[in-house]
């Protein structure tokens, strides 16, 4: 219990230092952990005040661009682990980021202000304060320079707090800084009952609503029963942005992704199915089994494509399997066989260059590939010689451009043909001389 009181003191100190409304969440955590510590079911001797809990919450807030709340939780975690140098670096980096982002929005706000686009200027100055509540330049513009704003008059009621007023008018207890700055209040003191306030009216894009997690969880459970899996996934992802460790949200999200993965697999959309299964919590046993089931289905399809001489489809299927299971021997064998057979088909149709390109994608040690590639390369050289001789005939008949075209085809088939390169240079030189004479 003494440790619990120390943690409470720590949270209170950080609140008065940072003025962050995220302290509400910290108090909620605190009471939950006190309950856990005093519960008969809690393991004896176990420290329930772990910095990892606060790091997890801080990381979630950081991803959601709630940097002040993230900074608050990182500082709590840092205070719980004072010997962790990485945490000190993280806090320092985040403090710099907060200041930098705030300055960037002030610069944008000043530009809009100078061009008399006051609504846009207000948006950027308010955003600057959201990142850094101590940004005096943003506050000066908002309080003293921008044209008169529209306000809602409000008189503080009994039991009102800054957070509850912010929740009531802006749908978010984290917007207390707006009330503080526009009424010259202290961020660490709730106004007394009867205090008159001016609450600025904001454009919708400035209001960032909070999430009612219990209500959203009930919604997700109802959607799961109705098989609206995509909506379950989006709902639970929003919940987990605010509460990353919520076990019910994790289970609902995993169920949604699992069902969507199964449907994609049934529709033979195997790459999409595998990617969907990868969204499931990695430590879940069902992930590897689900992916393996998809691989088995796709292998069967690849084998059927090969039997039906649909080589392009067989190549695509086997390559996809190898992209997430590089050592799969069956997929490798199907790929090499399909590439070889496709190469043979192109060779028969005298598409030598295409055949070589296809065969070069296969394992060079594969016997069929090696023989077919050698045949294709020899055929290309023979074809190159035919085009070279045709170019010589054109040259002798003084059809220089036709000769150049034939020799260029020669080089396409046989890039190392030195005679064709020299003959092209000579023919082009003659063409230039003839143009000057004409």
FENKA-V479495 format. One line per field, one symbol per residue. phi: phi as a letter, one per 20 degrees, with the letter a starting at -180 (. if undefined). psi: psi as a letter, one per 40 degrees, with the letter a starting at -180 (. if undefined). burial: # if it has 24 or more other C-alpha atoms within 12 Angstrom, else .. A space follows every 50 residues. Layout:
phi=???
psi=???
burial=???
This chain:
phi=.ffffffgggfffffffemefffgffffgffffffffeffefffneeeee fffffffffffffemefffffgffffffffcfeefffffffffffffgff ffffffgfffffffemeffffggffffffffcfeffffffffeddfggde cdfbdfefmfcgffffffedmaffeffffffecleefdcfffgnffcddf edfgfeedfedefgfffffffffffemefffffffffffffebgefffff ffffffffffffffffemefgfffffffffggffffffffffffffffff ffffgffemefffffffffffffdbgefffffffffffffffffffffem efffffgfffeeffefggfgffffffffffffffffffffffffffemef fffffffffgffebgeffffffffffffffgfffffff
psi=ddddddddddddddddddfheedddddddddddddddeidehhhehhegh dddddddddddddefgddddddddddddddgeehdddddddddddddddd ddddddddddddddefgddddddddddddddgeehddddddddddiihih ihhhhhiheiiddddddddefheefddddddeefiheehiiihehhihhh hiideehgiihgdddddddddddddefgdddddddddddeddgdehdddd ddddddddddddddddefgddddddddeeihdehdedddddddddddddd dddddddefgdddddddddddddegdehddddddddddddddddddddef gddddddddeeihdehddddddddddddddddddddddddddddddefgd dddddddddddddgdehdddddddddddddddddddd.
burial=...#..##.###.##..##########.##..##.............### #.##########...###############......#..##..##.###. ##########..#....##################.###.##...#.... ..........#######.##.############...#..##.....#### ##...##..#.....##.###.##....#################..### ###############..#.##.#########.....#..##########. ###.##...#############.......##################... .###########.....###.######.###.###.##.###..#....# ##############..#..##.##..#...........
